[in-house]
Amino acid sequence: MLRLAALLLACLLVAGFSSWPGLAASHAAHLVAPDGASPLLPQARLEAAYARLPHRSGYVATASGVPLFWRALDPGDYRMDYAWTRPPSEAAPLEVHLDFQSPVATGAAPRGTVVLLHGWMMDGGSLLPWSLALAQAGYRTITLDLRNHGRSGAAPSGYGTREAADVVDAVAALRARGEVVGPLSVFGVSYGAATALFAATDPHLAAHRIVALESFAHAGGAIRAMVPHMLADDTGDWQARLTRRWLRWRVDAATLDTAIVQAGAMLDLPLDEIDVGAALTRVPGCVLLIHGRADRHVPVAHGRALAAAAPRARYLELAGEDHLSLPMQLDLLLPTVVNWLDAPTCPARARVAPAKA
């Protein structure tokens, strides 16, 4: 869900679509599957980083025939050096510094395995800082490229539902290969967080901990909130500003509703019926929900709705954090996440956010 606006901006003046039905159909097509990768994804830098890292990678096939790409890092002392700077505009790339050294093997068995799931228009590499940080904390980490993302195959999107079935199949295959060792946890961001929650309802996954950052509660509602927010941004060059102003004039609530209905019909999956909260009530493992109070891509009301749907889940709400900044807060969130993964039983429910350093 993170870069839906990039899809909309790609419809520059929506050439050839002068009628309202045509405009809705154009948007619906972009809602069906991501059109490439987010401009915020520093692909070349990530690939250069992985070239320096000892890791394993490959493909597993799902029951629906989708090849999923995975990468695994083993525990070790990576001497990770990480920092990031918030850009003045949400449309600008995040300024991220990430460095590390060849890991010093500890010889100890992993404390468990963490499968990491990325957001819309991202891929597993986008979670490299979290992969490294958790590996440095003693876990084996495995990133998956979800269907229609990264190196994985194309298939009908499921807004977390079909992707969840893929994750369950991938974990089963990786278990059979010996890649999943110890207790399994799943860590997801945005679209990946919703996927993690849907996957956790399947007892075959056997995940004892779920960490879900900034998940949407309902797919249709998240789209209705995100699109107007992204079109309201008046930063960038004159072409970007002109495009957004033109789209603000053309895209009203009725047009967006029509696009959501049409996209659901194309996917044979009504987007307004994708209810992550209902799935959350069926998750047997311990769930940690984290949301930024300043999130306008997936507003904090989604996080609060999920928390209300699952009284046993722990919910943390961080003031001042938005959809882009929240996943970057490793220094702030890592101790909380590690404590959550290590707890022998589900910690007591709490709504208190960790203090800022």
Buried (B, 14 or more C-beta within 10 A) or exposed (E): BBBBBBBBBEBEEBEEBEEBEEBBBBBBBBBBBBBEBBEBBBEEEBEEBBEEBEBEEBBBBBEBEBBBBBBBBBBBBBEBEBEBEBBEEBBBEBEBEBEBEEBEEEEEEBBBBBBBBBBBBBBBBBBBBBBBBBBBBBBBBBBBBBBBBBBBBEBBBBBBBBBBBBBBBBBBBBBEEEBBBBBBBBBBBBBBBBBBBBBBBBEEBBBBBBBBBBBBBBBBBBBBBBBBBBBEBEEBEEEBEEBBEBBBEBBEEEBBBBBBBBBBEBBEBBBBEBBBBEBBBEBEBBBBBBBBBBBBBBBBEBBBBBBEBBEEBBBBBBEEBBBBBBBBBBEBBBEBBBEBBBBEEBEEEEEEBBEEE
